[in-house]
Amino acid sequence: MSMIESSESVNTGSAEEFLAEIENEKIRRELVTLTQLDAYDWHNIFPKTTGMGAAGDVKRRVRMLQSVEPRLEYLLYPGERIEFITKGTLNSFLEQFLLGIWSVFINRTLFLFTNYRVILVSSDGEGRAKAMMWQIPYDRMKKFGAGRLSSSLRFKLVGSGTLNFSGVPSRDRKSLREYVRSRVAQVQDPSFAFPSHAPCDSLCTTCGTPVQHKHYNCSECSEEFIKPRTPALLSLLLPGLGDAYLGNHFIGVLEAIGFLFVLGFAFLAGAVAATTSGGIIAGVLTALIVILIANTFDAIITLKIASKGKLPKRLAWKGK
């Protein structure tokens, strides 16, 4: 039995039926701006359509969905439907150590929970989709947790690996706690085998095909992706340049500004070395060593950022 045949899709009604139930005209106007009507489980995605805060909640979810609608036709499999949507920020100790608070800018994530998997999309602060995408099929998820007091989501993957996210709205965490656990329980069946290479695959930004780790061409559409070493070498040459190449212009500007301070420190260190050691050569070598250390550190950061997902070469230097 195929994956599509064995998985049950939850559909609580058509878009027309759902919209007919909406009495608030402002909320209705927001909802009718969506175009991929058959791609959604409307009642689950929009759990609050009446009462205080309903209009704001609907608007937030509509804006997130609008940002991914252009790619849903190729991203979703036959019979696949988006059942829940929310946003959060990946917690990475290494990136927080290397970048501090600025790591938030590269770890914002939009979550699309479907009846087969969780699709993760890089996003801005409002949860609007950027380019890079990943997937976690429910059959590759060992355990799921949603904090009651903390704003966290935790995905424990089959084999090894855990992904932790913070900044998830409390209303969404409460709904997801039972929803995801029920989905994980449903796919513990040998007949269910969702297309994947690893528990968490990068997805091609052009056709949505899962891409193997360390592969930089899509097997389906032949899209070429940026190899992490390219932006890393650019950052080794000039801090901030590699991040600009990846489209992370804000991070690139910050690193370029930091490099100016490094140059100033290198000049002072070189001057001290030249004075104490009694030679220009010693001063120049000291300055070069300081710069090399700083550039190497920046190259490591850029390599880590570039290894997070698959970004097409055609999007190089472009904000995403």
N, C-alpha and C positions, 0 to 999 in steps of 0.2 A: 504494500500500500504506500502511495507517495505521501510526501509531507503535506501537500495541499489537501489531499483527500482525507488524511487522518486527523487534521487539526480542525477544530470547530471554531467558527467565527461568530463572535457575539455581536449582534446587530439589534439594537433596541428600537428600530424604526427608521424610516426614511427622513431625509431633510425636510420634505414638505410636511410630514406629520409633526416633526419636532417644531418647526417654525409656526405651525398652526396653533401650537400650545402657548406661544409667547405673547403675552398681553402688553408688555412694555414696548412701545414703538421705537424708543431709542435703542434698546437691545436688539430688536428685530433688524433695524437698519445696519447695525454692526455685523450681524450674522449673515445677511444676504450679500455682503461683500466677498464672502468666500466662494470659490469657483469649483473646487474639487469635491462636490457634494457627496459622491459615493465612497470617498476615501475615509469618512469619519464615522465613528460611533458617537452620535451627537449628544446623547444623554450622559455618557461618561465624560466626554471632553468638557462639556458645559454643565457641571453639576449644580451650579447656582445661577438661576435666571430670575429670581424674585427676591425681594427684601433689600435691606441695606447692604451696599457694596456690590450688588449683583452686576450693575452696569460696568463698574471698573474691572471686575473679575473677567467678564465676558470680553471686554475690550483688550485686556492683556493677552488672553488666549488667542483671540482673533489675530492680533498683530504677529504673534509667534507663528501661527499657522500660515498666514499670508507670506511670511518670509521663506517658507519651504514649499509652498504650493507649486512653483515652477518646476520643481524636480520630482514631484510625487508620481507622475506618470511613469517614469523609469525607475524610481526608487522602490516602490511597493510591488510585491509579488502578487500574482493572481490570488484573489481571496483574502489578501492582507488589508487590514483596516486599522487606522490610528484610533486608539481607544483612550489615550490620556496624553496630556502634554504639560510639561513644567520646565523649570530651569534651575541651574545650580552652578557651583564652581568646584572643579577638581582640586582636591587637597594633595599636593605633592611636596613632601618634606624637603627633597633635594632642591626643587625649584624655589620654594619659599626661602631656603637657606641662601641660594645663589642670587635670587632677584628680590627677596623681601616682598613687600606689599605689591610690587609691580607684577608679580607672578599671576595675580588675579586677571590681568589683561589678556593673558594667553590661555587661561584655563576656564573661561566662562563657557558653559555648555547648555545646549537645548536638548531636552529629552523627548523623544517620540516613543511612547509605549504602544506597540501594536499587539495583535493577537499571536504573533510568532516570535517577536524579539523586541529589544530596546535599541532604537537608533539614536546615537549621540551625534550632535552637530555643534561645531564651534560657533560661538555666538557673541553678540555684544552684550552690554549691561542690561538691555531690555529683553534679552532672550531671542533676538532676531538672528536668523541663521547667517553664518559666514560659509566658507568653502568646505573645510575638512569635515569628514564624517567617519563614524565607526559604528559597529553593531555588536550587540551581545545577544545571541539567540537564547531563549529561555532554557533550551536543552544543554547549554554550556554554562548555565548559572547554577551554582551549588547552593547558595543561600543569599537572601536579600534582607536587608534591615533598614528601617526608617526610624530615626530618632524621635522620641516623644517630647523631650525637653530641648534637645539640640536640633539644629536645622540641617541634619545630615541624612544622606542616603549611602548605603554600603552594599556593594555588589561583590560577593565572594564567588570567584570563578572556578569552574571544574579544573582539576589539576593543580594549579597554583595561581596566585595573584588575587589581589583585592583592590577595588577602586572605591575611594571615599570621596563624597561630594558634600559641600556645605552650601548654605544660603538657599535651601529649598523651602518655599513657603509652607507654613505649618498645615494649612488646609489640604495641600497636595500630599504631604507626607502621610497624613492620617488616611487619605483615600488609597494611597499606593500600598500601604502596609499589607492589607489583605489581598488586594488585587494582584500584585506581583507574585505573592506566595501561592495563590491559587493557580496562576499561569505556570509557574515552575512545577507545581505538582501535576498539572495536566500533561506536561511534555515528558514526564519520566516514563517514556514508552519507547521500546525499540523501533517502532514503526515511524517515529518522528525523527527526521534527520534534516535539519535546516541547513542550507548551503553555507559552509563556513570552512575556514582553514584553522582558526584558533578561537579560543573563548572570546577574544575581543579583536576583531578584524578592522582594518581600515577599509573604507569604501571608496571606490572610484567616484570622483566628483562629477564625472561626465555621464556615467551610465549606472552607477550604484552597485557595481560588481564587487564582491569581497576581494581584496588584494592581499597576497601573501606577504609576510614580513620579509624585508630586504629585497622585494621585487619592485621595480620602478617602471613597469609598463603594465597597463591593464590588459588582461588576457582576452577581454571581450571587445573593447573598442580601440585598443592600442594607444590610449592616452599615455603620455610620458610624464613621469613625476620627478620632482626635484630630489636629487640625492643629497642627504644631509651633509656630506663632506664639502659640497660646493659652498653653501653659505658659511660653514665653519671656517673654511680657508679665507673667505672674504673678511670675516671678522678677525681672523689672525692678522690679516694685512692691515685692516683699519676697523677698530671696534665700532659697532653699530651698522657697518655696511652689510654684513650678512643678514641681520634682522630686517633691514630695509629691503633686501632681496626677497625675503619671505613675506613681505607685506606688513610686517610689524613696525610701522613707521614710528609710533610713539616710543616703543622700547628702543629702537635704533637711535632716536634723537637723545634719549636719556643716556645711552651708552656713549654716544659721541661727546656729550657734555662731560661725562665722567672721564673720558680719555683726555680732555683738555686739562683736567686737574692732575691726571697721571703725568702728562707732559711737564707740568709745572713742578711736580714732586721729583720727576726724573732729573730735571735741570738742577734743582737744589741738591739732590743727592750726588749728582755728578760734580757739582762745584765743590761740595764738601770733600769728596774723594780726591779731587784734583789738588785741593789745598793740603789735605792731611797726608796724601801719598806723594805729593810733590810732582805730579805729572798730568798732562792733558789726557794721555792715553787711558790712565786709570779712571779719570772722570768720565770720559766718553763711554768706556766699557760699563761702568756703573749705571749710567743713564740708559744704555741699551738693554741691560739686564732687567732694569725696572720696567721698561716698556714691553719687553718680551714676556715677562711674567704677567703683566696686565692684559696683553693681547691674547695670550694663551688661555687665561681665565675666561675672557670674553668668548673665545672660540669654543670652549667647552660648553658654555651656556647656550650658545647658538646651535651647537650640535645636538644638545638635549632638546631644544625647542623644535628643530627641524625633524627630529626622529619621532615626534608625537603622532604624525599622520602623513597622508599622501596629498601633496599640493602639486597641481599640474605646473609644468614649466611655463605654460602660457600665462600663468598668473604671477610670474616672478615680477617683483618690484611694484606690484599692484596691491593696494589696500584690500583686504578680504573681509 
